[in-house]
Amino acid sequence: MAANPLLLQVSRMLGAGVTTAVTARALIASAPGQLAAALVREAADSDDVTSTEAAMDYLEGRLAELRELLDDATAAAVREAFAASVAAWGPRPG
């Protein structure tokens, strides 16, 4: 059986061997800031993210992809930590 790509992504982002959705949900819920920090790094590495607004759009796309692993409270906590991290970005120099 092939590995679940979503669980592989979470394992990579959190640096933990996540093998089930239940484990992933519990890990993310216990440390939403860790997932937010990983998503900030992804956004910073993306050529498509050129401003704070673009970073927030990126986050929403990623949260949609991860939705089966996030309850509303955890998604809100990730969103809050992410927003605090990217608040000072502004536009990238051209």
C-alpha positions in Angstrom: 0.0 0.0 0.0 1.3 3.4 -0.9 2.0 6.0 1.8 -0.5 8.8 2.2 1.0 11.9 0.6 -0.7 14.1 3.2 0.9 12.2 6.1 4.2 12.3 4.3 3.9 16.1 4.1 3.0 16.5 7.7 5.9 14.2 8.7 8.3 16.4 6.7 6.9 19.6 8.0 6.9 18.6 11.7 10.0 16.4 11.6 8.1 13.4 13.0 7.2 10.0 11.7 3.4 10.4 11.3 1.8 7.2 10.0 -1.9 7.8 10.8 -4.4 10.6 10.5 -5.2 10.3 14.2 -1.5 10.8 15.1 -1.2 13.7 12.7 -4.3 15.4 14.1 -3.1 15.0 17.7 0.5 16.2 16.8 -0.8 19.3 15.0 -3.3 20.1 17.7 -0.7 19.9 20.4 1.7 22.3 18.5 -0.1 24.4 15.9 2.8 26.9 16.0 5.2 24.2 14.7 3.0 23.6 11.7 2.6 27.4 11.2 6.4 27.8 11.3 6.8 25.1 8.7 4.2 26.8 6.5 6.0 30.1 6.9 9.2 28.5 5.7 7.3 27.1 2.7 5.8 30.4 1.9 9.1 32.2 2.2 10.6 29.8 -0.3 7.8 30.2 -2.8 8.4 32.5 -5.8 4.7 33.1 -5.9 4.6 34.6 -2.4 5.6 38.2 -2.8 3.7 39.9 0.0 2.0 39.4 3.3 -1.3 39.1 1.5 0.1 36.5 -0.9 1.5 34.6 2.1 -2.0 34.5 3.7 -3.4 33.3 0.4 -0.8 30.6 0.3 -1.7 29.6 3.9 -5.3 29.3 3.1 -4.5 27.0 0.2 -2.3 24.8 2.3 -4.9 24.7 5.1 -7.5 23.6 2.5 -5.1 20.8 1.5 -4.6 19.8 5.2 -8.3 20.2 6.2 -8.9 16.5 7.0 -6.2 16.8 9.7 -7.3 20.1 11.2 -10.4 20.9 13.3 -11.6 24.5 13.3 -9.8 25.5 16.5 -6.5 24.1 15.3 -6.8 25.7 11.9 -7.5 29.0 13.7 -4.4 28.6 15.9 -2.2 27.8 12.8 -3.7 30.8 11.0 -3.0 33.1 14.0 0.6 32.0 14.4 1.3 32.2 10.7 -0.2 35.7 10.5 2.0 36.9 13.4 5.1 35.5 11.6 4.4 37.2 8.3 2.9 40.4 9.5 6.1 42.4 8.8 6.8 41.0 5.4 5.2 43.5 3.1 6.1 43.4 -0.6 9.4 41.9 -1.7 11.8 44.3 -3.5 11.5 44.0 -7.3 
